[in-house]
Amino acid sequence: MKTKLIQLSFVVILLIAFTNCKRGQDNKKEIAENQLKTDEQPRGEDNVAHQWAQIAFEGTARDTDRFKPRPTITSRYLGLIFTSMFDAWTRYDEKASPLYLKGVERRPEAERILKNKEIAISYAAYRALNEYYFSDSTLFRNKMKELGLDPDNTSLDSNTPEGIGNLAAKTVIEARHNDMSNQYGEVEGSNGQPYFDYTGYKPVNPVDSIVDIDRWQPKYFSDGKGGKFAPGCLTPFWQHVKPLLLKSADQFRPGPPPKVGSKQMEKEVKEVIDLQANLSPEDKALVEFMRDGPKSAQQAGHWLIFALDVSRRDQNTLDEDVKMYFLVESVAMDGFIACWDAKMFYDSARPYALVHEYYQDQLIKAWGGPEKGMMKMDGEKWRPYSPDTFLCPPFPSYVSGHSTISGGCAEALRLFTGDDAFGTEVELVPGALTEPNNTDDPVVLKFPTFTKAGEMAGISRVMGGYHIQADNIEALKLGRKIARYNYKKYLELIGEEASDVAKLEE
């Protein structure tokens, strides 16, 4: 009897072992069947992350058309949209950690399939886009339907990709509710108006006179209807916004700009005049391309387009794109916060006022305006190479926002790809935006490397007459410092370490 029981027990053990083995084989088979091999995944513009990035770019362009340029605000929007997507994605990655989505467990290996990643990041993108670009909800809703997803699914079930996506966006939105951006007009002193200046900033120099030549002065713009107006300083409180990955806004604050009366200032003001007087067709095209960019999506959107170019060039997978957009837009968001720290701390003058100060009694060659071209004029009449409706940016000069973001995002792409090669080209008609009746032939702008693209963006601001060279050079340095710092934080989030620390210190 004992012998039969022993034999029966042995058979049961064998059956259990066989069943477990079979179950393990079935699980592995399921994973293999569900998870596409890397070389079979949708790539470039076919991957869902790329498609949502394209939608985010369109939302940024529409926001600009609706509310006029507000680069600080849209950089935050893009930073938080891609953070939402990144956080949702991490729950389906082997080792990545979210920035804000705490308390949601990583999904089991069998669930880390492409389809679940697509669903999770789509819901995250959809909810975040609706929060920040709420006026374009139909655009985002249609994209969800195109992907076969239900835009009305508001589940917060962390066991499903839909729930994880919704939770990721919800968590990011709530975490940034009181980040001092004043998105909801709730900061004390904002009168209930979104993005109202709660700091009470007032320029030292009124629009019609100079009190301190080293400080910023508002300028009159044409309203396009025969009248004029002087726009106030754009978001003069932005240095108080909590950064995404930086420790603080002043973490890499540059030293002071040159002052009127110094040899350096004299040299740099002359450089602004000389560059404008000798603008080539390629220079004009570069000034306009970097000033306005594709569809007026401003700097954060401009570098998102460059990132999309990289995705197409390298045929990125969804995983690669989610990480790349998060890194690049974290640098753009933090770059504007750090840039505004310098701008509002130093409150420095634009070349518009500086050229008038230095050359008011001299005859110079300069751009006379639409239909006039380059001509001899009194120095006190000098103006940037820019339309009457947007003569120069309405905020202090040092440091350049374009240069900060371009230097930073270029460095972020260099670090992410591991190579400085870029290769994007753009064909433009020189002066098309500034001189509408210009008949010059189109030119091709070439961006051979990320670094060169950043530097071309920077020098375009000096060529256009918006900045002196110090504004540009120090901003490029600032942007690169931010990119290297954020790259290290990004590596920590994805569970990797910098393989070449020296690369971050170049």
C-alpha positions in Angstrom: 0.0 0.0 0.0 2.8 2.4 0.9 4.6 1.5 -2.3 1.5 2.4 -4.4 1.1 5.7 -2.5 4.8 6.6 -3.1 4.4 5.8 -6.8 1.2 7.8 -7.0 2.9 10.8 -5.3 5.8 10.5 -7.8 3.4 10.6 -10.7 1.7 13.7 -9.3 5.0 15.5 -8.9 6.0 14.7 -12.4 2.6 16.0 -13.7 3.1 19.2 -11.7 6.6 19.7 -13.0 5.5 19.0 -16.6 2.6 21.5 -16.2 4.8 24.2 -14.8 7.4 23.6 -17.6 4.6 23.8 -20.2 3.2 27.0 -18.6 6.6 28.6 -18.7 7.1 27.6 -22.3 3.6 29.0 -23.1 4.5 32.3 -21.4 7.7 32.6 -23.3 5.9 31.8 -26.5 3.3 34.4 -25.7 5.9 37.1 -25.1 7.7 36.1 -28.3 4.5 36.3 -30.3 3.3 39.5 -28.8 6.5 41.5 -28.6 7.7 42.4 -32.0 11.4 42.1 -32.5 13.2 45.4 -32.6 13.9 45.1 -36.4 10.1 44.5 -37.0 8.8 47.5 -35.0 7.2 50.5 -36.7 10.0 53.0 -37.2 10.3 56.7 -37.8 7.1 58.4 -38.7 5.3 55.0 -38.5 5.8 54.7 -34.8 3.1 56.1 -32.5 5.4 58.3 -30.4 6.5 60.1 -33.5 2.9 60.6 -34.6 2.0 62.1 -31.2 5.0 64.4 -31.4 3.8 65.6 -34.8 0.4 66.3 -33.2 2.1 68.2 -30.3 4.0 70.3 -32.8 0.7 71.2 -34.6 -0.9 72.1 -31.3 2.0 74.4 -30.5 1.8 76.1 -33.9 -2.0 76.6 -33.4 -1.4 78.0 -29.9 1.0 80.6 -31.4 -1.6 81.6 -34.0 -4.2 81.9 -31.4 -2.3 83.7 -28.5 0.7 85.2 -30.4 4.3 84.0 -29.6 4.7 83.0 -25.9 7.8 80.7 -26.0 8.1 80.3 -22.3 4.6 78.9 -21.9 4.6 76.6 -24.9 8.0 75.2 -23.8 6.4 74.1 -20.5 3.5 72.6 -22.4 5.7 70.5 -24.5 7.9 69.5 -21.6 5.0 68.2 -19.6 3.3 66.5 -22.6 6.4 64.4 -23.2 7.0 63.9 -19.5 3.5 62.3 -19.4 4.3 60.0 -22.3 7.6 59.1 -20.8 6.2 58.3 -17.4 3.5 56.1 -18.9 6.1 54.3 -21.0 8.3 53.5 -18.0 5.7 51.1 -16.6 6.3 48.9 -19.6 10.1 49.2 -19.6 12.5 46.8 -17.9 14.2 49.4 -15.7 13.1 52.9 -16.4 11.6 55.0 -13.6 9.0 57.7 -14.0 9.5 61.4 -13.0 6.1 61.9 -11.4 4.1 58.7 -11.7 4.9 57.1 -8.3 3.0 54.3 -6.8 2.2 52.5 -10.0 3.9 49.2 -10.3 5.9 48.2 -13.4 3.9 45.8 -15.5 4.9 42.1 -15.7 7.2 41.1 -18.5 4.4 39.4 -20.5 2.6 42.8 -20.7 5.6 44.8 -21.9 4.5 44.5 -25.5 4.4 47.2 -28.2 0.6 47.4 -28.3 0.4 48.2 -24.6 3.1 50.8 -24.9 1.3 52.4 -27.8 -2.0 52.5 -25.8 -0.4 53.9 -22.7 1.6 56.7 -24.3 -1.4 57.6 -26.5 -3.7 58.1 -23.5 -1.0 60.1 -21.7 -0.4 62.3 -24.8 -4.1 62.8 -25.4 -4.9 63.8 -21.8 -1.9 66.1 -21.5 -2.6 67.7 -24.9 -6.2 68.4 -23.9 -5.0 70.1 -20.7 -2.5 72.4 -22.3 -3.8 72.9 -25.8 -7.5 72.6 -24.9 -8.7 74.7 -27.8 -7.7 71.9 -30.2 -9.4 69.0 -28.6 -11.0 67.9 -31.9 -7.5 67.4 -33.4 -6.4 65.2 -30.6 -9.7 63.3 -30.4 -9.5 62.5 -34.1 -6.0 61.1 -33.7 -7.2 58.7 -30.9 -9.9 57.5 -33.2 -7.5 57.1 -36.1 -5.4 54.8 -33.7 -8.5 52.8 -32.9 -8.7 54.1 -29.3 -11.6 55.4 -27.3 -11.0 59.0 -26.4 -13.8 58.8 -23.8 -12.1 56.0 -21.8 -11.1 57.8 -18.6 -10.1 54.7 -16.6 -7.5 55.1 -13.9 -7.0 51.3 -13.5 -3.2 50.9 -13.2 -3.5 47.3 -14.4 -4.4 48.5 -17.9 -2.4 50.5 -20.4 -5.4 52.9 -20.8 -5.4 53.5 -17.1 -1.7 53.9 -16.9 -1.7 56.5 -19.7 -4.6 58.5 -18.0 -2.9 58.3 -14.6 0.5 59.4 -16.0 -1.1 62.6 -17.5 -3.2 63.2 -14.4 -0.2 62.9 -12.1 1.9 65.2 -14.2 -0.8 67.8 -14.4 -1.5 67.7 -10.7 2.2 67.8 -9.8 2.7 71.0 -11.9 -0.5 72.7 -10.8 1.3 75.0 -8.4 4.7 75.3 -10.1 4.5 79.1 -10.2 3.8 79.2 -13.9 0.4 80.7 -12.9 -1.4 78.6 -15.6 -4.7 78.9 -13.7 -4.4 82.5 -12.4 -4.3 81.3 -8.8 -1.0 82.8 -7.6 -1.5 85.6 -5.2 -1.5 88.9 -7.0 -2.6 87.5 -10.3 -6.2 88.8 -10.3 -7.5 85.4 -11.4 -5.9 85.8 -14.8 -3.8 82.9 -16.2 -0.2 83.8 -16.7 -0.7 87.2 -15.1 2.6 88.8 -13.8 2.3 88.4 -10.1 5.8 90.0 -9.5 4.7 93.5 -10.5 7.6 94.0 -12.9 7.9 97.4 -14.4 10.7 98.4 -16.9 13.1 101.1 -15.7 12.9 102.8 -19.1 9.4 104.0 -20.4 8.8 103.4 -24.1 9.5 107.1 -25.0 12.6 107.8 -23.0 15.8 106.3 -21.6 16.5 106.5 -17.9 19.3 103.8 -17.8 20.7 102.8 -21.2 22.0 99.5 -19.8 18.4 98.4 -18.9 15.6 97.1 -21.1 13.2 99.4 -22.9 9.9 98.5 -24.5 9.5 99.4 -28.1 6.5 100.4 -30.3 5.2 97.8 -32.8 2.8 98.4 -35.7 -0.6 96.9 -35.0 -1.0 96.3 -38.8 -3.9 98.7 -39.0 -2.0 102.0 -39.1 -1.6 102.3 -35.3 1.1 101.3 -32.9 1.4 99.7 -29.4 4.2 98.8 -27.0 3.9 95.2 -25.7 4.8 94.7 -22.1 7.4 92.2 -20.9 6.5 88.6 -21.7 6.1 86.4 -18.5 8.5 88.4 -16.3 7.9 85.9 -13.5 9.1 82.8 -15.5 12.3 82.5 -13.4 10.1 81.4 -10.5 8.7 78.4 -12.4 9.9 75.1 -10.9 12.3 73.4 -13.4 11.7 69.9 -14.6 15.1 68.4 -14.0 17.3 71.3 -13.0 17.8 72.0 -9.3 17.0 75.7 -9.6 16.6 78.5 -12.2 19.9 80.1 -11.2 21.9 76.8 -11.1 24.0 77.9 -14.1 23.4 81.6 -14.1 26.0 83.4 -16.3 28.1 86.3 -15.2 27.0 89.9 -16.1 26.7 91.3 -19.6 29.0 94.1 -20.9 28.1 97.6 -19.9 27.7 100.7 -22.1 31.1 102.5 -22.1 33.1 99.3 -22.1 35.4 98.3 -25.0 33.5 95.0 -25.3 30.1 96.8 -25.7 31.5 99.2 -28.3 32.9 96.3 -30.3 29.7 94.2 -30.1 27.4 97.1 -31.0 29.5 97.7 -34.1 29.4 94.0 -35.0 25.6 94.2 -35.0 25.6 97.1 -37.4 28.2 95.4 -39.7 26.4 92.1 -39.8 23.2 93.7 -40.8 24.8 95.9 -43.4 26.2 92.9 -45.1 23.4 90.4 -44.9 23.6 87.8 -47.7 20.5 86.1 -49.1 21.5 83.0 -47.0 21.8 85.2 -43.9 18.4 86.7 -44.4 16.9 83.2 -44.9 18.6 82.0 -41.7 17.4 85.0 -39.7 13.9 84.4 -40.7 14.0 80.6 -40.4 15.3 80.8 -36.8 13.0 83.8 -35.9 9.8 82.2 -37.1 10.6 78.6 -37.8 8.2 76.0 -39.2 4.6 77.1 -38.6 5.7 79.5 -35.9 6.1 76.9 -33.2 8.9 78.9 -31.5 12.1 77.5 -30.2 10.8 74.4 -28.2 8.7 73.5 -31.2 11.5 74.2 -33.7 13.8 71.7 -32.0 10.9 69.2 -31.7 10.8 69.4 -35.5 14.6 68.8 -35.6 14.0 65.8 -33.3 11.4 64.5 -35.7 13.9 64.8 -38.5 16.3 62.6 -36.4 13.5 60.1 -35.8 13.0 59.8 -39.6 16.7 59.8 -40.4 17.5 57.1 -37.8 14.3 55.2 -38.2 13.7 55.4 -34.4 11.4 52.9 -32.6 8.7 54.0 -30.2 11.0 53.4 -27.2 13.8 55.6 -28.7 11.4 58.4 -29.6 9.7 58.5 -26.2 13.1 59.0 -24.6 14.5 61.4 -27.2 11.5 63.8 -27.1 11.4 63.8 -23.3 15.1 64.6 -23.1 15.0 67.4 -25.7 11.9 69.1 -24.4 13.1 68.8 -20.8 16.1 70.9 -21.9 13.8 73.4 -23.7 11.5 73.8 -20.7 14.4 74.1 -18.2 16.3 76.3 -20.7 13.6 78.9 -20.8 13.4 79.0 -17.0 17.1 79.4 -16.6 17.3 81.9 -19.5 14.5 84.0 -17.9 16.4 84.0 -14.6 19.3 85.7 -16.4 17.1 88.1 -18.3 15.2 89.3 -15.3 18.2 89.4 -13.0 20.3 91.6 -15.4 17.4 93.4 -17.2 19.7 94.3 -20.1 19.2 96.5 -23.1 18.5 95.3 -26.7 20.6 96.4 -29.6 17.7 98.6 -30.8 18.5 101.0 -28.0 22.2 100.4 -27.9 22.8 101.2 -31.6 20.8 104.5 -31.2 23.0 105.4 -28.2 26.3 104.7 -29.9 25.6 105.9 -33.4 23.0 108.7 -33.0 25.2 111.3 -34.6 26.7 109.1 -37.3 25.7 108.1 -40.8 25.6 104.3 -41.2 24.5 101.7 -43.7 21.5 99.8 -42.4 18.2 98.2 -43.4 15.6 100.9 -44.0 12.5 98.7 -43.9 10.3 97.0 -46.4 10.7 98.3 -50.0 13.7 100.3 -48.9 16.4 97.7 -48.5 19.9 98.7 -47.3 20.5 102.4 -47.3 22.5 105.2 -45.6 20.7 106.5 -42.5 21.2 108.3 -39.2 22.3 105.8 -36.6 19.4 106.9 -34.3 17.0 105.4 -37.0 18.5 102.0 -37.0 16.2 99.0 -36.6 16.4 95.2 -36.5 15.9 93.2 -39.7 12.3 92.4 -38.7 8.7 93.2 -39.7 7.1 96.3 -38.3 4.6 94.1 -36.4 7.4 92.4 -34.5 10.4 94.7 -34.3 12.2 92.9 -31.5 11.3 90.5 -28.6 9.4 92.2 -25.8 11.7 91.3 -22.9 15.3 91.9 -21.7 18.2 90.9 -23.9 20.8 89.0 -21.9 20.9 86.0 -22.5 19.3 85.0 -25.8 16.4 82.6 -25.6 17.0 81.3 -29.1 20.6 80.6 -28.3 19.9 79.0 -24.9 17.4 76.6 -26.3 19.2 75.9 -29.5 22.6 75.3 -27.8 20.9 73.1 -25.3 18.7 71.1 -27.6 21.5 70.6 -30.1 23.7 69.2 -27.3 20.8 67.0 -26.1 20.5 65.5 -29.6 24.2 65.0 -29.8 24.3 63.2 -26.5 21.3 61.1 -27.3 22.4 59.9 -30.7 26.1 59.6 -29.7 27.1 61.6 -32.8 27.1 65.2 -33.8 26.1 64.5 -37.4 22.8 66.0 -38.4 22.3 66.6 -42.1 19.0 68.5 -42.3 18.5 71.0 -45.2 15.8 73.6 -45.6 14.9 75.6 -48.8 13.7 79.1 -48.3 13.1 82.4 -50.1 15.3 85.0 -48.4 13.4 87.8 -46.8 10.0 86.4 -47.6 8.6 87.3 -44.1 10.4 90.6 -43.7 10.4 91.9 -47.3 7.2 90.4 -48.8 7.9 91.6 -52.4 11.5 90.3 -52.4 12.3 88.4 -55.7 15.5 86.7 -54.7 15.8 83.0 -55.7 15.4 80.4 -53.0 18.5 79.3 -51.0 19.2 76.1 -49.2 20.2 76.2 -45.5 22.3 73.3 -44.5 22.7 72.0 -40.9 25.6 69.5 -41.0 25.8 68.9 -37.3 23.7 69.5 -34.2 26.3 71.8 -32.8 26.5 73.9 -36.0 22.6 74.1 -36.1 22.6 75.5 -32.6 25.4 78.0 -33.4 23.6 79.1 -36.6 20.5 79.7 -34.6 22.5 81.8 -32.2 24.4 84.0 -34.7 21.1 84.6 -36.6 19.9 86.6 -33.6 22.9 88.9 -33.8 22.5 89.2 -37.6 18.9 90.1 -37.1 19.7 92.8 -34.7 18.0 91.3 -31.7 21.1 90.5 -29.6 24.7 91.5 -29.2 27.3 88.6 -29.4 27.6 88.3 -25.6 23.9 87.5 -25.4 24.5 84.7 -27.9 27.7 83.2 -26.6 26.8 83.0 -23.0 23.4 81.6 -23.9 24.9 78.8 -26.0 27.1 77.9 -23.0 24.1 78.0 -20.6 22.1 75.8 -22.9 24.8 73.2 -23.1 25.3 73.1 -19.4 21.6 72.5 -18.9 21.6 69.7 -21.6 24.6 67.9 -19.9 23.0 68.1 -16.5 19.6 67.0 -17.8 21.2 64.2 -19.8 22.7 62.8 -16.6 19.3 63.0 -14.8 17.7 61.4 -17.8 20.2 58.5 -17.7 19.4 57.9 -14.1 15.7 57.8 -15.0 16.2 55.1 -17.7 18.5 53.1 -15.4 21.7 53.8 -17.2 25.0 55.5 -16.5 27.0 57.8 -18.6 29.5 55.6 -20.4 31.8 58.5 -21.2 31.7 61.2 -18.6 34.3 63.3 -20.5 31.7 63.5 -23.3 29.5 65.6 -21.0 32.2 68.0 -20.2 33.3 68.9 -23.7 
